[in-house]
Amino acid sequence: MRIAGRITDWLETHWVTPAYSGWLIAGLSVFFFIAATNTLSGWLYVISGMGLALLAIAAILPEQNLRQLLVHRVPVHPVSAGEQLMVELLLENRSNQPKVLLQVQDCLPSSLGKPVTRAIESIPAHSRHHWIYCQPTQHRGVYHWQTVQLRTAAPLGLFWCRRAKDVKATAIVYPIVLPLTQCPLIDEMGRDASLLFNSDRRAQISTEGLTRSLRPYRWGDPTRLVHWRTSARYGELRVRELEVFTGGQELIIGLDSDSSWNSLDAANHADHFEQAVIAAASLYFYACQRNLSVKLWTSRTGLIQGNQVVLQALAEIHTGEEAVDTLPSRPLVWLTQNPDSLNTLLSGSRWILWTGSRQATQSQLKANTQTTLQSRRSPGIIVNPNQPLQLQLQNPPRSL
């Protein structure tokens, strides 16, 4: 059966393959030809010849129906995991005849979903047909595919003809970004004077600098920031808001991508590394909302910055990557599944650890004195697989 299927598939993609009705007419034509040979009846020869002529015409027309038919693809816009990709194809008929009864199939990668098929009744001559469909996504990643298959049996429906068109497509599915209302782990790092030399507090106690805007006076505002000329114009006190200059070391979020992560913690539990990717994206954008100078570090990309750059890097990241860059020698937020890697963190760092249950993790850390001392000096979060990740990221870090 497999060999017969391969032969049929090869005939359909390189020439034509008979449909059920085609096999039926071919069988009847052979039957009438044999009967005419035995009886020497002319009308049987005529019926047999008409059947064979009909088959010959039906075998030529489907391939001609697919000629001068071009396929174009509109770039696919990135989405986040759980959202739907909008895929748009343009079928252009450059011939002088309409193309009828077409079956179009966009061959998606198996990791993204099953191939999507659309039936098109007619494409007029020298015109275009727009086909837009939405493909649901479940997992982050960068997906590539290029094959669009055109299939038809028109106009007689006796033979199938299929041709493949190479139309490259790239779809980027970003990881989910959790909406964090608070994150003490990032807030503590942002308040560290060793990370931000010129913070918002220094701007508040200063009297010189670029004025960003003027706002009404609020109770507790220093009088040295009152803009008296504008206040006299409006008849109420107006206070200057100075530009915030952030310098010094950046807040770094590091993802341990060069080590091997366990695929699943237990049944019905989310993948540890996928949770770490979601956590990295959520912490990065939370820090951006707090106007912190934040960067992401992975073993393959090194230090990177920028919303789209970070999201694309997290979309295509995977475990066991080849280490291209070394871990920065600065305090950072370290996301890992390896408790021993906490030994390499500098004082002032924070960490998030994935290793099964919390009790097992604590016993594993306490078995290593050096790791325990480091974890006490640098507090962090041990992820519990039985609790939502969003709530755990909003909890304050703790030392063991």
N, C-alpha and C positions, 0 to 999 in steps of 0.2 A: 504494500500500500504506500509506503514511503517513497519507493522508487517511482511508482505511478504518479504520486503527487509532485515529485520533483520534475518529472517529464512534463506534466500538465502546466506547472508553473513556468518552466522554461519556454514552452510553446507560447504561453500567453504573453510573456514579456518580450519575446523575440519575434513572434509572428502572431498567430491567433490560435485559440483552442475552442473546440466545438462546445456549445451549450447543449442542454438536454434535447431541445428541439432540433438542434443541428444533428446530433447523433441519430435522432429518430428519422429525420428526412434522409440522412445518408443510408441508414439501414433499409428504408423503403425503396430507395433508388437502386440499391444493389439487389434487393429482392426482385424488383420488376425487371431488372436487366437479366438476372438468371432465368426468370420465367419467360422472358422474350426469347432467350437463347434456346430454351427447350421447346417452345411452341412456335417460334418463328412468327410471332404476331407483331405487326408493325406498330400498333398503338401502344404496346407495352414498351417498345424501344423509345417511343416519343415521351411517355411518362417518365421513364428512367432518365432520358436525356434532359428533360425539363428540370427534374430534381437535381441532377448534377450541375446544370447551369446555374440554378438558384443558389446552390452551395458555393459555387465559384464566385458569384457576385457578392454573396453575403460574407465571404472571407476577405474580400478586398475593401469593402466600404468601412468597416470599423477602424482600420488603420488610417484610412484617409480622414476619418472624422476627428482623429487626434492630431493631425498635422496642423502646423502654423498656430498652435495653441501654446501660449507662453504663460508661465506662472511667476509672479513677483510676490515678494513678502515684505510687509511693513515691519520695521524693527519692533521687537517686543520690549515693552517697558518693564523695568524691574518691579517686583512686588514683594511683600513680606509673606512668610510661611502662613498658610491658612487662607490667604486671599486668592483670587482667581487671576490667572494670566489671560490677557486679552490678545489673541492671535488673529491677525488679519492677513488674508491672502487675496491677491488680485489675479484673476484669470483673464488673459487678453486674447481675443480672437482676431488674428490679423488676416484671415482669409476673406474671400468674397461670399462665402456660404456660412449660414448659421451652424453652430455646433450644438447638437441636441443629445439629450439623454446621456449625460455624463455622470460618472461616479468619481468623486475626488476624495482621496484619503491622505491625511497628513500623518506621517509615521513618526509619532512621538517616541522618545526613549522610554524603555520599560520602567525606569525609575521615576518617570514623571506621570505616566499613565498609558492607557491603551490607545491605539491609533484612532483618530477621529475621522469619521466618514460623512460626506455630504453629497446628496443627489441634486444635480442641477438639470432642470428641464431643457433650457435653451440659453445659448449665448449668441446674440445677434452678430452679424458680420461687422467687423471693425469696431468692436465695443469691448467693454470690460465688465466682469462680474466680480463684485466684492463679497467675500465670504469672511465673516467675523464670528468667532466662537470663543467661549471662555473655558479655560481649563483649570479646575481646582488644583491647589497645591497643598501638600502636607508637610514636606520636609524642605529645609533650606538646601541650596546647592546652585551650581552653574550647569545648566543643561544645554547640550548641543545636539542638533539633528538637522538633516538636510534633504530628506527624501519626501517628495510629494508624488503620489501615484495617481495617474489618470486612467480610468477604466470605462469601457463602453462596449455595447453590443449592437449599437444602432447602425442602420435603421431597421434591420430585419430580426435582430435578436437571435441569430443562429450561431454566431461566433463571438467569443469574448476577446478583447484586445486590451492590454495594459502596458502603459509606458511610464517610466519613472523620470521625474524632473529633479535635478539637484538645485535646491533652494535652501541655502544655509540659514540656520536660525540659532540664536543664542538667547536663552532666558535665564535671568538671574533672580533667584528667590532668596531674599534676605532673611536672616534669623528674626525671630520675634523679639521686639523690644518691649519689655514690661514697663508699664507706667508706674514709676516709683514716686510716692508722695514724700518719702524721706529715705535716707540711707546714711545712718550714722557712720558706717565704715568709710564712705567717701567724705562726709562732712568733717570727720576727725583728721583725715589726710589733708583736706583743704585748709583747715585752721592751723596746720603745722607751719611755723614760721620758717623752717628750713626748706620748705617747698615753695612758698610764695613770699618773696622779699617785699614787694610793693603790693599790698592787698587793699581791699576796700576800706579797712580800718585806717590805714595810713593816709588814704585819700581824704577820709573824714576829718582827720586832725590837721591836714595841710590847708594852707590858705592860698597857694599858688598852683597853677595848672590850667589845662584847657577846660573851659566850661562846656559841659555836655548839654545842659538844659536848665531852665528855671522852673521851679515849682512853688506852690504855696507853702508858707511856713507851717511846720508841725511842731507840737510841743516837744522840747528836748533838742531841737536843732541848735547848733552853735551860732551865736550872733555874728561871728566873724565871717560866716558864709552868706550873710544877708546882702542882697544886691540892692543898695539903697536907692539908686537912681530909678530902677524899674519899680521898686516898691512905692516910691513917691508918685509915679505915673499911674499905677493901678489903685492906689489907695489902700493897699494891703501888703504885708511883708512877703517878699519873694526870696527864695533861697537858691543859691547856685548849687548844681550837681556837677562835680568835677569828673573828668575821665578817669577810669580805673586802669592803672598800668600794672600789669602782672608780669613779673620777671622771675629770674632764678630758675630753679629746677621745675620740670613739669611733673604733673601727676601722671604716673604710668600705670596702666593696667596690663598685666602680663598673663598670657594664656599658655600653659604648659602643653604645647602641641607636639613636641618631639618625643614624648614618652608614650607608652602603650596604655590605653585606657580600657577598662573592662567594658564590654559591649552592653551588658545589662546587669543591673544590680539584683533584680529578682523579677518574678512574673508581675506584669502590670506596672512596673516601675519604668520611669523615663530613662533614656540613655544618659549616662553621666556626662559624657563629652558634649552631647547636645545641650544639656542643661548649662554646662560651663560656657558654651558659645552664647547662649541666651543671656546668661549673667554678664558676660563681657560686654555685649552690646547694650544691655540695660544700664550698667554702671557707666559706660562711656557717655551715653546721652544724658544720664542724670548729671554727670559732672559738667557737661556742656551747658545744661540748663542753669547750673550754679556759676557760670562764667569762669570756670577753671580751665587752665591750660592743660589739657589732657591728651595723652597719646596712648596708642595700643601697641603692645609688643608681642610678636609671635616669633618662633624660631626660624620661620621661613621668610617673613617680611621684614623683621626688625621693627624699629620704631616707625609708625605711620600715624598720620593725622588727617582729618577731613571726614565728613559724614559718609559720603559715597565711597571713599577709599576704604574706610574701616568696614562698612557694611559689605562691600564686595569681597574683602579679604576674609571676613567671617563667613561669608556664604560658601566659599570654596575651600575653607580650611578643613583638614582632616588629621586624625591621629597618626603618630609615627612619622611625621614629616622630617625631612633631612634638615639638620640644624645648620643654618647659614649664618646666623648672627648669635653672639653670646648675650647672656642676660645682662642688662644694664647694671652697673655698680652704683645704684641709687635705690632709695626706698621706693617700694611699689606695692600695688595690690596684686597678689599672686593667686591665680586660679589653677588648682592642681588636684590630682588624685594620689600623688606620691607624698606621704608624710615626711620622708627623708629629705625632700627638696626644701623643706622649711629651714634646714640648717644653713642654706646659702643666702637667706634673706638678711638684709641689713637692718639695723635697729631703726624703728619707726615705720617699718613695713606692716602691711596687713595681708591677710590671706583668707581664701575660701577653699575648703577641703571637701572632696567627695570620696568617701570610702564606706559605703554600706551604712550600718546603723551607727548611731552616735556612741553607744556604749562600747562597741567594738573599736571605734576610732580612738576613744579616750584610752582604752587599755593598750592599744597599739602604740600610741604616742608616749604613754608613761613607761613603756618598756624601753624606750630610748631616752636616756637622761639628757643628752645634748639637744634633742628635738624638743623635749619638754621645757627646757630652759629658754630656748628660742621662742616657743609658742607663748610662754608667759610674758616674755619681753615684747612680743609683737602679737597682739590679740587678733582673733579672726573668727570666722564662722564655719562650723561643721554642718554641712547640708544633711538634713534628715530627709530620706526619700519618701517618707510618709506624710510630709507637709508640703504645702505649695511653696514653690521657689520664690514667688513674689513677696510673700510674707516674711520669709527668712532673710531676704536681702534688706528688708526694712528693720530688722532687729539689730540692736547694738552688738558690736563684736565683743567676744569674751576671751579671756585667757583661761587655759586649763588649770 
